Amino acid sequence: MTLTLSFIIPAYNEAKTIESVVARVLEANPQTHEIIVVDDGSSDETIAIVEKLCHQYPCVRLEKHARNQGKTAALRTGFAASTGEIVVVQDADLEYDPYDIPALIEPIETGKADVVYGSRFLVRRAARVLYYRHYLANKFLTMLSNLLTDINLTDVETGYKAFRGEIIRQMVITSKGFGFEIEVTAKVAKLKCRMYEVPISYHGRTYEEGKKIGFIDGLYAIWYILLYNFAWSKERSFRSLPKLG
């Protein structure tokens, strides 16, 4: 059974890559129902490029923030505007390969999963070799998150995540910056969602090429792990509790 598919693309000053990302998403996933690009206060040509794409592709829509609010705020806007039965987070750079999406959504399409994460640390086709300190930080955050959620993820900070639409639209999301990855993991764990991981490729950027996450984001991640695992109940985490498969 083919389910309707929504992509949420948060974008902040991604004029160099946004057009290529949208084209690759559509090429790799011809069943796409909608692509919602949320411009998070860009100062470059991102908005103009996306407006052109909206005319070129009827399924592309643009949501705009008047000022930069961070990735999580952009995702929150996109989720609220989405209508697909499956919702996929797609970064606006070229670090993640849209050709991995069919494998990412397959466990949801076949009724085996409610949430799927694309892992950069399972067996993969290709991965650019970059910062070892980022690898260590991710491993630490994943271990700490797993300890408190009691789920055995390999890559909590992955940018590729797919959800059954009703789950992510009902979730109350309150973190800031890059806090989404930690918050959503804690809350789907509380809901006891059926979770899968699939291997993905990863083509990371250097800071010179536009990578935005840094040391302070790592400190916030530790705080969010503690906050959402200890201070938030399942009932508080969702506007209404979604039915699981």
Backbone hydrogen bonds in HBPLUS format (Angstrom, degrees):
<---DONOR---> <-ACCEPTOR-->    atom                        ^
c    i                          cat <-CA-CA->   ^        H-A-AA   ^      H-
h    n   atom  resd res      DA  || num        DHA   H-A  angle D-A-AA Bond
n    s   type  num  typ     dist DA aas  dist angle  dist       angle   num
A0085-GLU N   A0004-THR O   3.00 MM  81  5.15 121.5  2.35 111.1 125.6     1
A0086-ILE N   A0004-THR O   2.96 MM  82  6.27 148.8  2.06 160.7 170.5     2
A0033-HIS N   A0005-LEU O   2.86 MM  28  5.08 150.5  1.94 137.2 145.8     3
A0034-GLU N   A0005-LEU O   3.25 MM  29  6.72 153.7  2.32 151.3 151.0     4
A0006-SER N   A0086-ILE O   2.84 MM  80  6.13 169.7  1.85 166.2 169.8     5
A0088-VAL N   A0006-SER O   2.80 MM  82  6.16 162.5  1.83 162.3 168.1     6
A0007-PHE N   A0034-GLU O   2.92 MM  27  6.33 157.1  1.97 149.7 157.2     7
A0036-ILE N   A0007-PHE O   2.80 MM  29  6.08 172.6  1.80 170.7 168.3     8
A0008-ILE N   A0088-VAL O   2.88 MM  80  6.19 161.7  1.91 166.8 169.9     9
A0090-GLN N   A0008-ILE O   2.97 MM  82  5.91 176.3  1.97 152.5 152.1    10
A0009-ILE N   A0036-ILE O   2.88 MM  27  6.10 171.2  1.89 152.2 154.0    11
A0038-VAL N   A0009-ILE O   2.88 MM  29  6.08 159.8  1.92 140.6 146.8    12
A0011-ALA N   A0038-VAL O   2.90 MM  27  5.93 162.5  1.93 155.2 150.0    13
A0040-ASP N   A0011-ALA O   2.81 MM  29  5.91 169.5  1.83 162.0 163.4    14
A0017-THR N   A0014-GLU O   3.12 MM   3  5.64 145.1  2.25 112.3 121.1    15
A0018-ILE N   A0014-GLU O   2.93 MM   4  5.68 158.2  1.98 172.3 175.5    16
A0021-VAL N   A0017-THR O   2.98 MM   4  6.18 158.9  2.02 160.1 167.1    17
A0022-VAL N   A0018-ILE O   3.06 MM   4  6.26 170.0  2.07 153.8 155.3    18
A0023-ALA N   A0019-GLU O   3.06 MM   4  6.22 165.9  2.08 148.3 152.6    19
A0024-ARG N   A0020-SER O   2.94 MM   4  6.07 157.8  1.99 147.9 153.9    20
A0025-VAL N   A0021-VAL O   2.91 MM   4  6.13 157.3  1.96 152.9 159.3    21
A0026-LEU N   A0022-VAL O   3.08 MM   4  6.31 165.3  2.10 154.0 156.9    22
A0027-GLU N   A0023-ALA O   2.95 MM   4  6.10 153.8  2.02 144.5 152.5    23
A0028-ALA N   A0024-ARG O   2.88 MM   4  5.91 159.4  1.92 149.1 154.0    24
A0029-ASN N   A0025-VAL O   2.90 MM   4  5.80 133.5  2.12 140.1 152.3    25
A0032-THR N   A0029-ASN O   3.03 MM   3  5.75 151.2  2.12 131.2 131.8    26
A0035-ILE N   A0059-CYS O   2.91 MM  24  6.00 161.3  1.94 141.8 141.7    27
A0061-ARG N   A0035-ILE O   2.81 MM  26  6.14 160.2  1.85 167.4 167.9    28
A0037-VAL N   A0061-ARG O   2.91 MM  24  6.21 165.9  1.93 167.7 162.9    29
A0063-GLU N   A0037-VAL O   2.87 MM  26  6.18 164.5  1.90 158.6 160.7    30
A0039-ASP N   A0063-GLU O   2.80 MM  24  6.22 151.4  1.88 170.2 163.3    31
A0065-HIS N   A0039-ASP O   2.82 MM  26  6.06 149.2  1.91 165.8 176.1    32
A0049-ILE N   A0045-GLU O   3.06 MM   4  6.26 160.5  2.10 159.4 164.8    33
A0050-VAL N   A0046-THR O   2.97 MM   4  6.23 161.6  2.00 156.0 161.1    34
A0051-GLU N   A0047-ILE O   2.86 MM   4  6.06 159.2  1.90 155.7 161.7    35
A0052-LYS N   A0048-ALA O   3.15 MM   4  6.36 149.1  2.25 139.3 146.8    36
A0053-LEU N   A0049-ILE O   3.01 MM   4  6.35 150.5  2.10 142.9 151.5    37
A0054-CYS N   A0050-VAL O   2.85 MM   4  6.16 144.2  1.98 149.5 159.4    38
A0055-HIS N   A0051-GLU O   3.34 MM   4  6.67 145.6  2.47 139.5 146.5    39
A0056-GLN N   A0052-LYS O   3.06 MM   4  6.32 144.1  2.19 141.4 152.2    40
A0057-TYR N   A0053-LEU O   2.75 MM   4  5.82 159.2  1.79 155.6 159.2    41
A0060-VAL N   A0057-TYR O   3.09 MM   3  5.68 167.5  2.10 122.6 126.6    42
A0074-ALA N   A0070-GLY O   3.19 MM   4  6.51 157.2  2.25 151.6 158.3    43
A0075-LEU N   A0071-LYS O   2.91 MM   4  6.21 157.8  1.96 155.8 162.0    44
A0072-THR N   A0177-GLY O   2.90 MM 105  5.63 158.7  1.95 157.7 164.7    45
A0076-ARG N   A0072-THR O   2.90 MM   4  6.13 158.5  1.94 150.8 156.9    46
A0077-THR N   A0073-ALA O   3.09 MM   4  6.34 157.6  2.14 147.5 152.2    47
A0078-GLY N   A0074-ALA O   3.01 MM   4  6.27 159.8  2.06 147.1 152.9    48
A0079-PHE N   A0075-LEU O   2.78 MM   4  6.00 164.4  1.81 161.8 164.8    49
A0080-ALA N   A0076-ARG O   3.16 MM   4  6.29 163.3  2.19 145.8 150.0    50
A0081-ALA N   A0077-THR O   3.23 MM   4  6.44 140.5  2.39 140.6 150.7    51
A0081-ALA N   A0078-GLY O   3.16 MM   3  5.17 127.0  2.45  95.4 109.0    52
A0082-SER N   A0078-GLY O   3.09 MM   4  6.16 118.2  2.49 141.2 156.6    53
A0082-SER N   A0079-PHE O   3.14 MM   3  5.14 149.8  2.23 100.6 109.7    54
A0165-GLY N   A0085-GLU O   2.74 MM  80  4.77 174.0  1.75 125.6 126.6    55
A0087-VAL N   A0163-PHE O   2.83 MM  76  5.23 163.9  1.86 154.1 159.7    56
A0163-PHE N   A0087-VAL O   2.85 MM  76  5.23 154.1  1.92 145.7 154.5    57
A0089-VAL N   A0161-LYS O   2.97 MM  72  5.54 165.1  1.99 164.4 169.4    58
A0203-HIS N   A0095-GLU O   2.70 MM 108  4.34 171.4  1.71 138.4 140.9    59
A0100-ASP N   A0097-ASP O   2.88 MM   3  5.75 167.1  1.89 130.1 133.2    60
A0101-ILE N   A0098-PRO O   3.06 MM   3  5.38 162.9  2.09 110.7 116.2    61
A0104-LEU N   A0100-ASP O   3.11 MM   4  6.34 146.7  2.23 144.8 154.8    62
A0104-LEU N   A0101-ILE O   2.85 MM   3  4.77 115.5  2.27  97.3 115.2    63
A0105-ILE N   A0101-ILE O   2.94 MM   4  6.16 157.4  1.99 170.3 173.2    64
A0106-GLU N   A0102-PRO O   3.14 MM   4  6.00 128.4  2.42 135.7 147.7    65
A0108-ILE N   A0105-ILE O   3.00 MM   3  5.43 130.5  2.26 111.5 124.6    66
A0109-GLU N   A0105-ILE O   2.93 MM   4  6.18 167.0  1.95 160.7 165.1    67
A0110-THR N   A0106-GLU O   2.99 MM   4  6.08 152.6  2.07 153.3 159.0    68
A0112-LYS N   A0107-PRO O   2.82 MM   5  5.09 133.5  2.04 159.6 171.3    69
A0113-ALA N   A0107-PRO O   2.93 MM   6  5.21 138.3  2.11 128.4 125.2    70
A0111-GLY N   A0108-ILE O   3.03 MM   3  5.13 162.0  2.06 108.1 113.0    71
A0114-ASP N   A0194-ARG O   2.81 MM  80  5.17 171.2  1.82 142.3 144.9    72
A0164-ARG N   A0114-ASP O   2.94 MM  50  5.50 136.7  2.13 165.8 164.7    73
A0115-VAL N   A0194-ARG O   3.18 MM  79  6.38 160.5  2.22 157.9 156.8    74
A0196-TYR N   A0115-VAL O   3.05 MM  81  6.53 148.4  2.15 147.8 157.7    75
A0116-VAL N   A0162-ALA O   2.89 MM  46  5.15 161.5  1.93 145.9 149.7    76
A0162-ALA N   A0116-VAL O   2.83 MM  46  5.15 159.9  1.87 155.7 161.1    77
A0117-TYR N   A0196-TYR O   2.91 MM  79  6.36 159.6  1.95 152.1 155.7    78
A0198-VAL N   A0117-TYR O   2.96 MM  81  6.48 148.7  2.06 154.8 163.3    79
A0118-GLY N   A0160-TYR O   2.90 MM  42  5.14 169.5  1.91 149.7 147.8    80
A0119-SER N   A0198-VAL O   2.75 MM  79  5.86 158.3  1.80 152.3 159.4    81
A0200-ILE N   A0119-SER O   3.07 MM  81  5.79 147.4  2.18 152.3 146.7    82
A0202-TYR N   A0126-ALA O   3.01 MM  76  6.48 152.8  2.09 142.2 150.9    83
A0128-ARG N   A0202-TYR O   2.82 MM  74  6.34 150.1  1.91 151.5 161.6    84
A0135-TYR N   A0131-TYR O   3.35 MM   4  6.73 152.8  2.43 140.8 147.7    85
A0136-LEU N   A0132-TYR O   2.97 MM   4  6.33 159.2  2.02 154.0 158.8    86
A0137-ALA N   A0133-ARG O   2.94 MM   4  6.10 158.9  1.99 143.8 149.9    87
A0138-ASN N   A0134-HIS O   2.88 MM   4  6.04 162.2  1.92 149.9 154.7    88
A0139-LYS N   A0135-TYR O   2.96 MM   4  6.16 159.4  2.00 148.3 154.1    89
A0140-PHE N   A0136-LEU O   2.95 MM   4  6.19 156.1  2.01 147.6 153.9    90
A0141-LEU N   A0137-ALA O   2.92 MM   4  6.17 168.4  1.93 155.3 158.0    91
A0142-THR N   A0138-ASN O   2.83 MM   4  5.93 160.2  1.87 151.3 157.3    92
A0143-MET N   A0139-LYS O   2.94 MM   4  6.06 157.2  1.99 143.2 149.4    93
A0144-LEU N   A0140-PHE O   2.93 MM   4  6.18 163.9  1.95 154.3 158.2    94
A0145-SER N   A0141-LEU O   2.88 MM   4  5.98 164.1  1.91 148.4 153.5    95
A0146-ASN N   A0142-THR O   2.84 MM   4  5.96 162.6  1.87 148.4 153.8    96
A0147-LEU N   A0143-MET O   2.93 MM   4  6.10 150.6  2.02 145.3 153.3    97
A0148-LEU N   A0144-LEU O   3.30 MM   4  6.58 148.2  2.41 144.7 151.2    98
A0148-LEU N   A0145-SER O   3.18 MM   3  5.42 125.4  2.50 100.3 112.9    99
A0149-THR N   A0145-SER O   2.87 MM   4  6.04 150.5  1.96 154.1 163.6   100
A0150-ASP N   A0146-ASN O   2.73 MM   4  5.19 141.9  1.87 139.6 146.9   101
A0158-THR N   A0155-ASP O   3.33 MM   3  5.64 165.9  2.35 113.9 114.7   102
A0167-ILE N   A0164-ARG O   2.99 MM   3  5.64 137.2  2.18 118.3 129.5   103
A0169-ARG N   A0165-GLY O   3.02 MM   4  6.11 158.4  2.06 157.3 164.1   104
A0170-GLN N   A0166-GLU O   3.19 MM   4  5.98 139.0  2.36 129.3 137.6   105
A0239-ARG N   A0170-GLN O   2.74 MM  69  5.32 163.5  1.77 159.6 161.4   106
A0172-VAL N   A0237-SER O   2.78 MM  65  5.30 175.5  1.78 138.6 139.6   107
A0179-GLY N   A0176-LYS O   2.89 MM   3  5.45 155.0  1.96 133.9 142.1   108
A0183-GLU N   A0179-GLY O   3.06 MM   4  6.22 175.5  2.06 163.3 164.8   109
A0184-VAL N   A0180-PHE O   2.87 MM   4  5.83 174.9  1.87 161.7 163.0   110
A0186-ALA N   A0182-ILE O   3.12 MM   4  6.39 163.1  2.15 154.4 158.0   111
A0187-LYS N   A0183-GLU O   3.08 MM   4  6.32 156.8  2.14 152.0 158.7   112
A0188-VAL N   A0184-VAL O   2.95 MM   4  6.09 159.7  2.00 150.5 154.8   113
A0189-ALA N   A0185-THR O   3.10 MM   4  6.10 147.2  2.21 140.8 149.8   114
A0190-LYS N   A0186-ALA O   3.10 MM   4  6.37 148.0  2.21 137.8 145.8   115
A0191-LEU N   A0187-LYS O   3.16 MM   4  6.38 146.9  2.28 138.1 146.4   116
A0193-CYS N   A0188-VAL O   3.16 MM   5  5.67 176.0  2.16 162.0 163.3   117
A0192-LYS N   A0189-ALA O   3.01 MM   3  4.90 146.4  2.12  97.6 108.2   118
A0209-GLU N   A0206-THR O   3.07 MM   3  5.07 131.2  2.32  94.7 107.9   119
A0211-LYS N   A0206-THR O   3.07 MM   5  5.62 165.2  2.09 137.5 136.4   120
A0210-GLY N   A0207-TYR O   3.17 MM   3  5.14 156.0  2.23  98.7 106.1   121
A0217-ASP N   A0214-GLY O   3.13 MM   3  5.44 122.9  2.48 102.8 116.5   122
A0218-GLY N   A0215-PHE O   2.97 MM   3  5.16 126.2  2.27  99.9 114.1   123
A0219-LEU N   A0215-PHE O   3.22 MM   4  6.70 147.0  2.33 147.1 155.9   124
A0220-TYR N   A0216-ILE O   3.00 MM   4  6.34 161.0  2.04 153.7 158.7   125
A0221-ALA N   A0217-ASP O   2.95 MM   4  6.14 146.5  2.07 139.2 148.6   126
A0222-ILE N   A0218-GLY O   3.23 MM   4  6.58 149.7  2.32 144.0 149.8   127
A0223-TRP N   A0219-LEU O   3.22 MM   4  6.59 161.8  2.26 149.0 153.3   128
A0224-TYR N   A0220-TYR O   2.84 MM   4  6.14 159.0  1.88 155.5 161.7   129
A0225-ILE N   A0221-ALA O   2.91 MM   4  6.14 150.9  1.99 148.2 155.8   130
A0226-LEU N   A0222-ILE O   3.22 MM   4  6.54 161.3  2.26 149.9 153.3   131
A0227-LEU N   A0223-TRP O   2.85 MM   4  6.05 165.2  1.87 153.6 158.6   132
A0228-TYR N   A0224-TYR O   2.93 MM   4  5.86 169.3  1.95 151.0 152.6   133
A0229-ASN N   A0225-ILE O   3.28 MM   4  6.04 141.6  2.44 134.2 143.2   134
A0230-PHE N   A0226-LEU O   3.05 MM   4  5.88 152.3  2.13 144.2 150.7   135
A0231-ALA N   A0227-LEU O   2.79 MM   4  5.33 155.0  1.85 144.7 153.3   136
A0237-SER N   A0233-SER O   3.12 MM   4  6.18 133.3  2.35 139.1 150.9   137
A0237-SER N   A0234-LYS O   3.14 MM   3  5.11 133.2  2.37  95.8 108.7   138
